[in-house]
């Protein structure tokens, strides 16, 4: 099984409940296919680098999971069909990316270095 990461950008016109419903639909597709969800991260409403369908922002959501390659085609087909999705990107993670994401989830990058004593 390979490890994948999918970022979904939903239209900003959705209410919070509708956005959660859309994400639950895609999460259901992933879990119903026997995949194991490793991590989810809701990035919230963010500004887009360029307008998409005349919209300047979107709801971003990242899902990391382990699955076989057959699920990707099924998931991407559903993402293309859903009008609430502005963009999506699925990436297969190599061993370096897996190690990086594990460190990121454990908070290794959020630790502040200790300040040294000024008088010592």
C-alpha positions in Angstrom: 0.0 0.0 0.0 1.2 3.5 -0.8 0.7 6.6 1.2 -1.1 9.5 -0.4 -2.0 13.1 0.5 -5.0 14.9 -1.0 -5.6 18.6 -0.7 -9.1 19.7 -1.6 -10.2 23.3 -2.1 -13.9 23.9 -1.7 -15.8 27.0 -2.9 -16.0 29.8 -0.3 -19.7 30.2 -0.8 -20.5 27.1 1.2 -21.8 27.2 4.8 -19.7 25.4 7.4 -22.2 22.6 7.6 -22.2 22.0 3.8 -18.4 22.1 3.7 -18.3 19.5 6.5 -20.8 17.4 4.6 -18.7 17.5 1.4 -15.6 16.5 3.3 -17.4 13.7 5.0 -18.5 12.4 1.6 -14.9 12.2 0.4 -13.7 10.8 3.7 -16.4 8.1 3.3 -15.1 7.2 -0.2 -11.6 6.8 1.2 -12.6 4.6 4.2 -15.2 2.5 2.3 -12.4 1.4 0.0 -10.4 0.0 2.8 -7.9 2.8 3.1 -6.5 3.9 6.4 -6.7 7.6 7.2 -3.5 8.7 8.9 -4.1 12.4 9.4 -6.5 15.2 8.5 -5.9 18.9 8.7 -8.5 21.6 8.0 -6.6 24.7 6.9 -9.8 26.8 6.8 -10.6 29.7 4.5 -7.5 30.9 2.7 -6.8 33.3 -0.1 -6.0 31.7 -3.5 -2.9 32.6 -5.4 -5.0 33.4 -8.4 -8.8 33.6 -9.0 -10.6 30.3 -9.8 -14.1 30.6 -11.2 -14.0 34.3 -10.1 -13.4 33.4 -6.5 -10.4 34.7 -4.6 -10.5 32.3 -1.6 -11.4 28.8 -0.7 -11.7 26.2 2.1 -8.6 24.1 2.2 -8.5 20.5 3.6 -5.7 18.0 3.6 -6.1 14.3 4.1 -3.3 11.8 4.4 -4.0 8.1 3.9 -2.7 4.7 3.0 -4.3 3.0 0.1 -3.8 1.1 -3.1 -3.8 3.0 -6.4 -7.3 2.0 -7.5 -8.9 4.2 -4.9 -7.2 7.3 -6.4 -9.1 7.0 -9.7 -12.4 6.6 -7.9 -11.8 9.5 -5.5 -10.6 11.9 -8.2 -13.6 11.0 -10.4 -15.9 12.0 -7.5 -13.9 15.2 -6.8 -14.3 16.2 -10.5 -18.0 15.6 -10.5 -18.7 17.6 -7.3 -19.5 21.2 -8.1 -18.4 22.3 -4.5 -14.8 21.5 -5.3 -12.7 24.2 -6.9 -9.4 22.3 -7.1 -7.8 19.2 -5.7 -4.4 17.6 -5.8 -3.4 14.0 -4.9 0.3 13.2 -4.4 1.9 9.8 -3.6 4.4 10.3 -0.7 7.9 8.9 -0.9 9.8 7.8 2.2 11.3 11.3 2.7 7.9 13.0 2.5 6.4 10.4 4.9 9.2 11.1 7.4 8.7 14.8 7.0 4.9 14.6 7.6 5.5 12.4 10.7 7.8 15.0 12.1 5.4 17.8 11.3 2.5 15.9 13.0 4.6 15.3 16.1 5.3 19.0 16.4 9.1 18.8 15.8 9.0 22.0 13.7 6.9 24.0 16.2 9.5 23.8 19.1 11.2 27.1 19.8 14.9 27.0 20.5 15.9 27.7 24.1 17.2 31.2 24.8 20.7 31.2 26.3 21.4 33.2 29.4 22.6 36.7 28.6 24.7 37.1 31.7 26.5 33.7 31.6 
